[in-house]
Amino acid sequence: MIVVTKVDRFSRSIVDFLNTNQTLVDLGIEFYPVDQGIFGTKGPEGELMRNILLAFAQFEREMTRKRTTEGMRAKIARGEWRGGPTPFGYKSENGRLC
């Protein structure tokens, strides 16, 4: 048995989870999310709830990626340094490379 706190701690991709889950089923290994265990993972109701939770986790992942990308693009448009180590030969002053 694999025990996790929540489904989204195991995977935030529906496709990845379903592929991994099928491998677990084939090996006879049960998957159990502790905090969401009241729904169970067996039967049509459990599968439906699991898939809904996975859909929200994937949506959250994609929204985080989108906001991060938009933030990086906005900094570049304003001429600001996006962060990380300062490239060799430059120095960072007030968020800009010099």
Biopython code that builds the backbone (N, CA, C, O; Angstrom):
import numpy as np
from Bio.PDB.StructureBuilder import StructureBuilder

atoms = [
    (1, "MET", "N", (0.844, -1.178, 0.000)),
    (1, "MET", "CA", (0.000, 0.000, 0.000)),
    (1, "MET", "C", (0.891, 1.244, 0.000)),
    (1, "MET", "O", (1.891, 1.316, 0.714)),
    (2, "ILE", "N", (0.499, 2.217, -0.818)),
    (2, "ILE", "CA", (1.158, 3.519, -0.819)),
    (2, "ILE", "C", (0.200, 4.490, -0.148)),
    (2, "ILE", "O", (-0.945, 4.646, -0.572)),
    (3, "VAL", "N", (0.686, 5.146, 0.915)),
    (3, "VAL", "CA", (-0.123, 6.097, 1.667)),
    (3, "VAL", "C", (0.452, 7.494, 1.445)),
    (3, "VAL", "O", (1.647, 7.720, 1.632)),
    (4, "VAL", "N", (-0.405, 8.422, 1.047)),
    (4, "VAL", "CA", (-0.007, 9.823, 0.857)),
    (4, "VAL", "C", (-0.979, 10.709, 1.620)),
    (4, "VAL", "O", (-2.087, 10.284, 1.948)),
    (5, "THR", "N", (-0.564, 11.945, 1.905)),
    (5, "THR", "CA", (-1.471, 12.846, 2.607)),
    (5, "THR", "C", (-2.628, 13.263, 1.712)),
    (5, "THR", "O", (-3.787, 13.235, 2.126)),
    (6, "LYS", "N", (-2.308, 13.647, 0.490)),
    (6, "LYS", "CA", (-3.326, 14.062, -0.473)),
    (6, "LYS", "C", (-2.925, 13.555, -1.847)),
    (6, "LYS", "O", (-1.750, 13.287, -2.099)),
    (7, "VAL", "N", (-3.891, 13.426, -2.723)),
    (7, "VAL", "CA", (-3.626, 12.950, -4.080)),
    (7, "VAL", "C", (-2.642, 13.867, -4.797)),
    (7, "VAL", "O", (-1.760, 13.389, -5.511)),
    (8, "ASP", "N", (-2.782, 15.192, -4.614)),
    (8, "ASP", "CA", (-1.918, 16.123, -5.339)),
    (8, "ASP", "C", (-0.484, 16.116, -4.825)),
    (8, "ASP", "O", (0.391, 16.692, -5.472)),
    (9, "ARG", "N", (-0.218, 15.497, -3.709)),
    (9, "ARG", "CA", (1.160, 15.335, -3.235)),
    (9, "ARG", "C", (1.839, 14.184, -3.970)),
    (9, "ARG", "O", (3.066, 14.092, -3.977)),
    (10, "PHE", "N", (1.066, 13.324, -4.576)),
    (10, "PHE", "CA", (1.591, 12.188, -5.341)),
    (10, "PHE", "C", (1.804, 12.574, -6.798)),
    (10, "PHE", "O", (2.816, 12.218, -7.402)),
    (11, "SER", "N", (0.840, 13.307, -7.359)),
    (11, "SER", "CA", (0.946, 13.738, -8.753)),
    (11, "SER", "C", (0.015, 14.912, -8.989)),
    (11, "SER", "O", (-1.066, 14.991, -8.405)),
    (12, "ARG", "N", (0.446, 15.832, -9.857)),
    (12, "ARG", "CA", (-0.405, 16.957, -10.257)),
    (12, "ARG", "C", (-0.767, 16.861, -11.728)),
    (12, "ARG", "O", (-1.169, 17.845, -12.349)),
    (13, "SER", "N", (-0.621, 15.667, -12.274)),
    (13, "SER", "CA", (-0.967, 15.425, -13.669)),
    (13, "SER", "C", (-1.890, 14.209, -13.729)),
    (13, "SER", "O", (-1.551, 13.138, -13.225)),
    (14, "ILE", "N", (-3.039, 14.380, -14.341)),
    (14, "ILE", "CA", (-4.000, 13.286, -14.434)),
    (14, "ILE", "C", (-3.399, 12.115, -15.208)),
    (14, "ILE", "O", (-3.513, 10.966, -14.782)),
    (15, "VAL", "N", (-2.769, 12.400, -16.329)),
    (15, "VAL", "CA", (-2.202, 11.341, -17.167)),
    (15, "VAL", "C", (-1.110, 10.574, -16.423)),
    (15, "VAL", "O", (-1.093, 9.343, -16.436)),
    (16, "ASP", "N", (-0.195, 11.305, -15.774)),
    (16, "ASP", "CA", (0.871, 10.647, -15.023)),
    (16, "ASP", "C", (0.310, 9.779, -13.906)),
    (16, "ASP", "O", (0.762, 8.653, -13.698)),
    (17, "PHE", "N", (-0.680, 10.310, -13.187)),
    (17, "PHE", "CA", (-1.258, 9.539, -12.096)),
    (17, "PHE", "C", (-1.927, 8.278, -12.609)),
    (17, "PHE", "O", (-1.714, 7.197, -12.060)),
    (18, "LEU", "N", (-2.742, 8.402, -13.667)),
    (18, "LEU", "CA", (-3.456, 7.230, -14.170)),
    (18, "LEU", "C", (-2.495, 6.158, -14.680)),
    (18, "LEU", "O", (-2.733, 4.968, -14.476)),
    (19, "ASN", "N", (-1.406, 6.572, -15.344)),
    (19, "ASN", "CA", (-0.405, 5.592, -15.787)),
    (19, "ASN", "C", (0.262, 4.918, -14.603)),
    (19, "ASN", "O", (0.420, 3.697, -14.589)),
    (20, "THR", "N", (0.656, 5.708, -13.606)),
    (20, "THR", "CA", (1.296, 5.150, -12.421)),
    (20, "THR", "C", (0.329, 4.277, -11.645)),
    (20, "THR", "O", (0.696, 3.202, -11.170)),
    (21, "ASN", "N", (-0.912, 4.741, -11.516)),
    (21, "ASN", "CA", (-1.915, 3.971, -10.791)),
    (21, "ASN", "C", (-2.170, 2.621, -11.456)),
    (21, "ASN", "O", (-2.346, 1.616, -10.768)),
    (22, "GLN", "N", (-2.191, 2.590, -12.793)),
    (22, "GLN", "CA", (-2.401, 1.320, -13.488)),
    (22, "GLN", "C", (-1.259, 0.358, -13.203)),
    (22, "GLN", "O", (-1.485, -0.839, -13.030)),
    (23, "THR", "N", (-0.034, 0.871, -13.154)),
    (23, "THR", "CA", (1.118, 0.034, -12.806)),
    (23, "THR", "C", (0.965, -0.506, -11.392)),
    (23, "THR", "O", (1.248, -1.677, -11.138)),
    (24, "LEU", "N", (0.517, 0.350, -10.463)),
    (24, "LEU", "CA", (0.303, -0.100, -9.082)),
    (24, "LEU", "C", (-0.771, -1.185, -9.013)),
    (24, "LEU", "O", (-0.610, -2.181, -8.307)),
    (25, "VAL", "N", (-1.859, -0.988, -9.744)),
    (25, "VAL", "CA", (-2.942, -1.980, -9.774)),
    (25, "VAL", "C", (-2.419, -3.307, -10.311)),
    (25, "VAL", "O", (-2.720, -4.366, -9.761)),
    (26, "ASP", "N", (-1.635, -3.247, -11.390)),
    (26, "ASP", "CA", (-1.077, -4.467, -11.980)),
    (26, "ASP", "C", (-0.168, -5.209, -11.006)),
    (26, "ASP", "O", (-0.079, -6.436, -11.040)),
    (27, "LEU", "N", (0.510, -4.450, -10.132)),
    (27, "LEU", "CA", (1.409, -5.049, -9.146)),
    (27, "LEU", "C", (0.694, -5.406, -7.845)),
    (27, "LEU", "O", (1.300, -5.967, -6.932)),
    (28, "GLY", "N", (-0.599, -5.079, -7.765)),
    (28, "GLY", "CA", (-1.366, -5.390, -6.563)),
    (28, "GLY", "C", (-1.108, -4.430, -5.409)),
    (28, "GLY", "O", (-1.306, -4.781, -4.246)),
    (29, "ILE", "N", (-0.668, -3.221, -5.733)),
    (29, "ILE", "CA", (-0.367, -2.223, -4.710)),
    (29, "ILE", "C", (-1.536, -1.236, -4.644)),
    (29, "ILE", "O", (-1.962, -0.693, -5.664)),
    (30, "GLU", "N", (-2.043, -1.014, -3.432)),
    (30, "GLU", "CA", (-3.173, -0.102, -3.248)),
    (30, "GLU", "C", (-2.673, 1.306, -2.966)),
    (30, "GLU", "O", (-1.650, 1.486, -2.305)),
    (31, "PHE", "N", (-3.388, 2.296, -3.463)),
    (31, "PHE", "CA", (-3.068, 3.709, -3.272)),
    (31, "PHE", "C", (-4.110, 4.289, -2.321)),
    (31, "PHE", "O", (-5.310, 4.115, -2.535)),
    (32, "TYR", "N", (-3.656, 4.983, -1.266)),
    (32, "TYR", "CA", (-4.593, 5.525, -0.286)),
    (32, "TYR", "C", (-4.202, 6.935, 0.142)),
    (32, "TYR", "O", (-3.169, 7.114, 0.787)),
    (33, "PRO", "N", (-5.015, 7.950, -0.205)),
    (33, "PRO", "CA", (-4.767, 9.313, 0.284)),
    (33, "PRO", "C", (-5.415, 9.496, 1.659)),
    (33, "PRO", "O", (-6.635, 9.388, 1.782)),
    (34, "VAL", "N", (-4.621, 9.768, 2.681)),
    (34, "VAL", "CA", (-5.104, 9.828, 4.060)),
    (34, "VAL", "C", (-6.148, 10.919, 4.259)),
    (34, "VAL", "O", (-7.237, 10.640, 4.759)),
    (35, "ASP", "N", (-5.839, 12.153, 3.880)),
    (35, "ASP", "CA", (-6.764, 13.268, 4.117)),
    (35, "ASP", "C", (-8.027, 13.178, 3.273)),
    (35, "ASP", "O", (-9.051, 13.768, 3.619)),
    (36, "GLN", "N", (-7.962, 12.448, 2.179)),
    (36, "GLN", "CA", (-9.125, 12.328, 1.311)),
    (36, "GLN", "C", (-9.636, 10.898, 1.289)),
    (36, "GLN", "O", (-10.350, 10.500, 0.369)),
    (37, "GLY", "N", (-9.273, 10.134, 2.298)),
    (37, "GLY", "CA", (-9.641, 8.728, 2.355)),
    (37, "GLY", "C", (-11.099, 8.470, 2.633)),
    (37, "GLY", "O", (-11.575, 7.348, 2.462)),
    (38, "ILE", "N", (-11.826, 9.504, 3.065)),
    (38, "ILE", "CA", (-13.249, 9.298, 3.340)),
    (38, "ILE", "C", (-14.000, 8.922, 2.066)),
    (38, "ILE", "O", (-15.056, 8.291, 2.126)),
    (39, "PHE", "N", (-13.457, 9.307, 0.918)),
    (39, "PHE", "CA", (-14.096, 8.957, -0.349)),
    (39, "PHE", "C", (-13.683, 7.560, -0.788)),
    (39, "PHE", "O", (-14.394, 6.905, -1.550)),
    (40, "GLY", "N", (-12.532, 7.110, -0.305)),
    (40, "GLY", "CA", (-12.004, 5.842, -0.780)),
    (40, "GLY", "C", (-11.485, 5.999, -2.188)),
    (40, "GLY", "O", (-11.728, 7.018, -2.834)),
    (41, "THR", "N", (-10.783, 5.011, -2.663)),
    (41, "THR", "CA", (-10.272, 5.080, -4.031)),
    (41, "THR", "C", (-10.811, 3.935, -4.880)),
    (41, "THR", "O", (-10.469, 3.798, -6.054)),
    (42, "LYS", "N", (-11.650, 3.123, -4.270)),
    (42, "LYS", "CA", (-12.226, 2.004, -5.016)),
    (42, "LYS", "C", (-13.670, 2.325, -5.369)),
    (42, "LYS", "O", (-14.331, 3.111, -4.692)),
    (43, "GLY", "N", (-14.138, 1.713, -6.423)),
    (43, "GLY", "CA", (-15.507, 1.924, -6.855)),
    (43, "GLY", "C", (-15.637, 3.179, -7.682)),
    (43, "GLY", "O", (-14.722, 4.003, -7.719)),
    (44, "PRO", "N", (-16.761, 3.330, -8.343)),
    (44, "PRO", "CA", (-16.951, 4.480, -9.227)),
    (44, "PRO", "C", (-16.959, 5.813, -8.493)),
    (44, "PRO", "O", (-16.468, 6.806, -9.031)),
    (45, "GLU", "N", (-17.511, 5.865, -7.264)),
    (45, "GLU", "CA", (-17.543, 7.127, -6.517)),
    (45, "GLU", "C", (-16.131, 7.566, -6.152)),
    (45, "GLU", "O", (-15.789, 8.741, -6.287)),
    (46, "GLY", "N", (-15.320, 6.634, -5.695)),
    (46, "GLY", "CA", (-13.939, 6.942, -5.321)),
    (46, "GLY", "C", (-13.115, 7.401, -6.511)),
    (46, "GLY", "O", (-12.338, 8.351, -6.416)),
    (47, "GLU", "N", (-13.295, 6.712, -7.637)),
    (47, "GLU", "CA", (-12.565, 7.096, -8.850)),
    (47, "GLU", "C", (-12.983, 8.484, -9.323)),
    (47, "GLU", "O", (-12.141, 9.269, -9.758)),
    (48, "LEU", "N", (-14.279, 8.793, -9.243)),
    (48, "LEU", "CA", (-14.766, 10.099, -9.644)),
    (48, "LEU", "C", (-14.145, 11.192, -8.767)),
    (48, "LEU", "O", (-13.637, 12.187, -9.283)),
    (49, "MET", "N", (-14.185, 11.007, -7.454)),
    (49, "MET", "CA", (-13.632, 12.009, -6.539)),
    (49, "MET", "C", (-12.131, 12.164, -6.751)),
    (49, "MET", "O", (-11.615, 13.282, -6.739)),
    (50, "ARG", "N", (-11.434, 11.059, -6.943)),
    (50, "ARG", "CA", (-9.993, 11.112, -7.187)),
    (50, "ARG", "C", (-9.694, 11.904, -8.447)),
    (50, "ARG", "O", (-8.788, 12.737, -8.456)),
    (51, "ASN", "N", (-10.439, 11.656, -9.502)),
    (51, "ASN", "CA", (-10.215, 12.358, -10.766)),
    (51, "ASN", "C", (-10.547, 13.846, -10.660)),
    (51, "ASN", "O", (-9.881, 14.675, -11.280)),
    (52, "ILE", "N", (-11.565, 14.185, -9.882)),
    (52, "ILE", "CA", (-11.890, 15.605, -9.668)),
    (52, "ILE", "C", (-10.755, 16.288, -8.923)),
    (52, "ILE", "O", (-10.331, 17.382, -9.295)),
    (53, "LEU", "N", (-10.260, 15.639, -7.865)),
    (53, "LEU", "CA", (-9.149, 16.207, -7.093)),
    (53, "LEU", "C", (-7.903, 16.355, -7.964)),
    (53, "LEU", "O", (-7.192, 17.354, -7.861)),
    (54, "LEU", "N", (-7.636, 15.374, -8.813)),
    (54, "LEU", "CA", (-6.486, 15.454, -9.722)),
    (54, "LEU", "C", (-6.664, 16.580, -10.745)),
    (54, "LEU", "O", (-5.701, 17.261, -11.097)),
    (55, "ALA", "N", (-7.894, 16.771, -11.216)),
    (55, "ALA", "CA", (-8.154, 17.848, -12.180)),
    (55, "ALA", "C", (-7.875, 19.209, -11.551)),
    (55, "ALA", "O", (-7.297, 20.084, -12.196)),
    (56, "PHE", "N", (-8.280, 19.392, -10.300)),
    (56, "PHE", "CA", (-7.993, 20.654, -9.618)),
    (56, "PHE", "C", (-6.502, 20.827, -9.373)),
    (56, "PHE", "O", (-5.982, 21.936, -9.493)),
    (57, "ALA", "N", (-5.804, 19.747, -9.032)),
    (57, "ALA", "CA", (-4.358, 19.830, -8.814)),
    (57, "ALA", "C", (-3.642, 20.214, -10.105)),
    (57, "ALA", "O", (-2.724, 21.034, -10.086)),
    (58, "GLN", "N", (-4.054, 19.629, -11.220)),
    (58, "GLN", "CA", (-3.440, 19.953, -12.508)),
    (58, "GLN", "C", (-3.753, 21.396, -12.895)),
    (58, "GLN", "O", (-2.883, 22.100, -13.407)),
    (59, "PHE", "N", (-4.983, 21.840, -12.656)),
    (59, "PHE", "CA", (-5.362, 23.220, -12.936)),
    (59, "PHE", "C", (-4.500, 24.185, -12.126)),
    (59, "PHE", "O", (-4.018, 25.185, -12.656)),
    (60, "GLU", "N", (-4.307, 23.884, -10.843)),
    (60, "GLU", "CA", (-3.485, 24.735, -9.976)),
    (60, "GLU", "C", (-2.044, 24.801, -10.488)),
    (60, "GLU", "O", (-1.431, 25.869, -10.493)),
    (61, "ARG", "N", (-1.510, 23.660, -10.916)),
    (61, "ARG", "CA", (-0.150, 23.625, -11.453)),
    (61, "ARG", "C", (-0.029, 24.505, -12.694)),
    (61, "ARG", "O", (0.931, 25.263, -12.829)),
    (62, "GLU", "N", (-0.995, 24.405, -13.592)),
    (62, "GLU", "CA", (-0.959, 25.190, -14.825)),
    (62, "GLU", "C", (-1.127, 26.682, -14.555)),
    (62, "GLU", "O", (-0.495, 27.500, -15.224)),
    (63, "MET", "N", (-1.964, 27.049, -13.592)),
    (63, "MET", "CA", (-2.139, 28.461, -13.256)),
    (63, "MET", "C", (-0.865, 29.028, -12.626)),
    (63, "MET", "O", (-0.502, 30.172, -12.901)),
    (64, "THR", "N", (-0.190, 28.255, -11.796)),
    (64, "THR", "CA", (1.075, 28.698, -11.211)),
    (64, "THR", "C", (2.108, 28.923, -12.294)),
    (64, "THR", "O", (2.828, 29.921, -12.269)),
    (65, "ARG", "N", (2.189, 28.003, -13.250)),
    (65, "ARG", "CA", (3.120, 28.148, -14.374)),
    (65, "ARG", "C", (2.805, 29.400, -15.179)),
    (65, "ARG", "O", (3.713, 30.138, -15.561)),
    (66, "LYS", "N", (1.523, 29.642, -15.438)),
    (66, "LYS", "CA", (1.115, 30.800, -16.225)),
    (66, "LYS", "C", (1.465, 32.101, -15.510)),
    (66, "LYS", "O", (2.006, 33.019, -16.128)),
    (67, "ARG", "N", (1.160, 32.191, -14.203)),
    (67, "ARG", "CA", (1.460, 33.412, -13.452)),
    (67, "ARG", "C", (2.961, 33.664, -13.377)),
    (67, "ARG", "O", (3.407, 34.807, -13.478)),
    (68, "THR", "N", (3.738, 32.604, -13.200)),
    (68, "THR", "CA", (5.192, 32.750, -13.138)),
    (68, "THR", "C", (5.738, 33.267, -14.463)),
    (68, "THR", "O", (6.561, 34.181, -14.487)),
    (69, "THR", "N", (5.281, 32.685, -15.551)),
    (69, "THR", "CA", (5.729, 33.112, -16.883)),
    (69, "THR", "C", (5.347, 34.561, -17.153)),
    (69, "THR", "O", (6.155, 35.332, -17.672)),
    (70, "GLU", "N", (4.123, 34.932, -16.803)),
    (70, "GLU", "CA", (3.687, 36.319, -17.006)),
    (70, "GLU", "C", (4.509, 37.285, -16.165)),
    (70, "GLU", "O", (4.849, 38.374, -16.628)),
    (71, "GLY", "N", (4.832, 36.897, -14.936)),
    (71, "GLY", "CA", (5.655, 37.740, -14.074)),
    (71, "GLY", "C", (7.051, 37.937, -14.630)),
    (71, "GLY", "O", (7.594, 39.041, -14.581)),
    (72, "MET", "N", (7.638, 36.864, -15.162)),
    (72, "MET", "CA", (8.972, 36.960, -15.774)),
    (72, "MET", "C", (8.938, 37.877, -16.991)),
    (72, "MET", "O", (9.822, 38.716, -17.168)),
    (73, "ARG", "N", (7.926, 37.717, -17.820)),
    (73, "ARG", "CA", (7.812, 38.564, -19.013)),
    (73, "ARG", "C", (7.629, 40.029, -18.646)),
    (73, "ARG", "O", (8.182, 40.904, -19.311)),
    (74, "ALA", "N", (6.859, 40.310, -17.593)),
    (74, "ALA", "CA", (6.650, 41.689, -17.158)),
    (74, "ALA", "C", (7.959, 42.305, -16.680)),
    (74, "ALA", "O", (8.247, 43.464, -16.979)),
    (75, "LYS", "N", (8.764, 41.526, -15.930)),
    (75, "LYS", "CA", (10.058, 42.044, -15.467)),
    (75, "LYS", "C", (10.979, 42.341, -16.647)),
    (75, "LYS", "O", (11.664, 43.363, -16.662)),
    (76, "ILE", "N", (10.994, 41.452, -17.627)),
    (76, "ILE", "CA", (11.833, 41.671, -18.811)),
    (76, "ILE", "C", (11.368, 42.923, -19.548)),
    (76, "ILE", "O", (12.193, 43.722, -19.990)),
    (77, "ALA", "N", (10.050, 43.104, -19.684)),
    (77, "ALA", "CA", (9.521, 44.282, -20.382)),
    (77, "ALA", "C", (9.898, 45.581, -19.670)),
    (77, "ALA", "O", (10.083, 46.615, -20.312)),
    (78, "ARG", "N", (10.011, 45.523, -18.332)),
    (78, "ARG", "CA", (10.416, 46.711, -17.571)),
    (78, "ARG", "C", (11.927, 46.869, -17.499)),
    (78, "ARG", "O", (12.434, 47.834, -16.929)),
    (79, "GLY", "N", (12.641, 45.910, -18.085)),
    (79, "GLY", "CA", (14.096, 45.969, -18.093)),
    (79, "GLY", "C", (14.732, 45.536, -16.786)),
    (79, "GLY", "O", (15.886, 45.871, -16.519)),
    (80, "GLU", "N", (13.999, 44.799, -15.970)),
    (80, "GLU", "CA", (14.511, 44.350, -14.679)),
    (80, "GLU", "C", (15.165, 42.978, -14.814)),
    (80, "GLU", "O", (14.825, 42.186, -15.693)),
    (81, "TRP", "N", (16.099, 42.727, -13.927)),
    (81, "TRP", "CA", (16.770, 41.427, -13.856)),
    (81, "TRP", "C", (15.809, 40.440, -13.208)),
    (81, "TRP", "O", (15.197, 40.752, -12.186)),
    (82, "ARG", "N", (15.669, 39.241, -13.796)),
    (82, "ARG", "CA", (14.721, 38.245, -13.295)),
    (82, "ARG", "C", (15.212, 37.514, -12.064)),
    (82, "ARG", "O", (14.443, 36.796, -11.424)),
    (83, "GLY", "N", (16.466, 37.681, -11.724)),
    (83, "GLY", "CA", (16.985, 37.029, -10.526)),
    (83, "GLY", "C", (18.006, 35.965, -10.857)),
    (83, "GLY", "O", (18.353, 35.754, -12.019)),
    (84, "GLY", "N", (18.481, 35.295, -9.819)),
    (84, "GLY", "CA", (19.516, 34.297, -9.993)),
    (84, "GLY", "C", (20.881, 34.934, -9.850)),
    (84, "GLY", "O", (20.989, 36.126, -9.562)),
    (85, "PRO", "N", (21.919, 34.150, -10.048)),
    (85, "PRO", "CA", (23.261, 34.697, -9.933)),
    (85, "PRO", "C", (23.515, 35.758, -11.009)),
    (85, "PRO", "O", (23.087, 35.614, -12.154)),
    (86, "THR", "N", (24.202, 36.796, -10.629)),
    (86, "THR", "CA", (24.545, 37.852, -11.584)),
    (86, "THR", "C", (25.573, 37.306, -12.571)),
    (86, "THR", "O", (26.579, 36.734, -12.151)),
    (87, "PRO", "N", (25.342, 37.470, -13.872)),
    (87, "PRO", "CA", (26.287, 36.949, -14.856)),
    (87, "PRO", "C", (27.679, 37.560, -14.684)),
    (87, "PRO", "O", (27.821, 38.704, -14.253)),
    (88, "PHE", "N", (28.688, 36.782, -15.027)),
    (88, "PHE", "CA", (30.069, 37.241, -14.918)),
    (88, "PHE", "C", (30.260, 38.515, -15.739)),
    (88, "PHE", "O", (29.848, 38.582, -16.897)),
    (89, "GLY", "N", (30.883, 39.517, -15.138)),
    (89, "GLY", "CA", (31.144, 40.773, -15.833)),
    (89, "GLY", "C", (30.070, 41.820, -15.605)),
    (89, "GLY", "O", (30.209, 42.950, -16.073)),
    (90, "TYR", "N", (28.995, 41.474, -14.894)),
    (90, "TYR", "CA", (27.923, 42.415, -14.603)),
    (90, "TYR", "C", (27.779, 42.571, -13.107)),
    (90, "TYR", "O", (28.273, 41.750, -12.334)),
    (91, "LYS", "N", (27.104, 43.621, -12.707)),
    (91, "LYS", "CA", (26.693, 43.753, -11.320)),
    (91, "LYS", "C", (25.234, 44.176, -11.296)),
    (91, "LYS", "O", (24.735, 44.786, -12.242)),
    (92, "SER", "N", (24.563, 43.848, -10.216)),
    (92, "SER", "CA", (23.151, 44.156, -10.093)),
    (92, "SER", "C", (22.963, 45.359, -9.190)),
    (92, "SER", "O", (23.411, 45.359, -8.043)),
    (93, "GLU", "N", (22.307, 46.374, -9.702)),
    (93, "GLU", "CA", (22.006, 47.584, -8.932)),
    (93, "GLU", "C", (20.532, 47.923, -9.120)),
    (93, "GLU", "O", (20.060, 48.110, -10.241)),
    (94, "ASN", "N", (19.823, 47.996, -8.010)),
    (94, "ASN", "CA", (18.391, 48.332, -8.036)),
    (94, "ASN", "C", (17.586, 47.447, -8.987)),
    (94, "ASN", "O", (16.693, 47.922, -9.689)),
    (95, "GLY", "N", (17.911, 46.166, -8.998)),
    (95, "GLY", "CA", (17.164, 45.227, -9.841)),
    (95, "GLY", "C", (17.518, 45.248, -11.306)),
    (95, "GLY", "O", (16.833, 44.628, -12.119)),
    (96, "ARG", "N", (18.580, 45.950, -11.657)),
    (96, "ARG", "CA", (19.007, 46.015, -13.059)),
    (96, "ARG", "C", (20.464, 45.599, -13.165)),
    (96, "ARG", "O", (21.251, 45.783, -12.237)),
    (97, "LEU", "N", (20.804, 45.036, -14.313)),
    (97, "LEU", "CA", (22.203, 44.666, -14.556)),
    (97, "LEU", "C", (22.968, 45.847, -15.111)),
    (97, "LEU", "O", (22.474, 46.585, -15.964)),
    (98, "CYS", "N", (24.180, 46.015, -14.614)),
    (98, "CYS", "CA", (25.043, 47.106, -15.097)),
    (98, "CYS", "C", (26.364, 46.505, -15.576)),
    (98, "CYS", "O", (27.247, 47.235, -16.026)),
]
sb = StructureBuilder()
sb.init_structure("model")
sb.init_model(0)
sb.init_chain("A")
sb.init_seg("    ")
for serial, (resi, resn, name, xyz) in enumerate(atoms, 1):
    if name == "N":
        sb.init_residue(resn, " ", resi, " ")
    sb.init_atom(name, np.array(xyz, "f"), 0.0, 1.0, " ", f" {name:<3s}", serial, name[0])
structure = sb.get_structure()
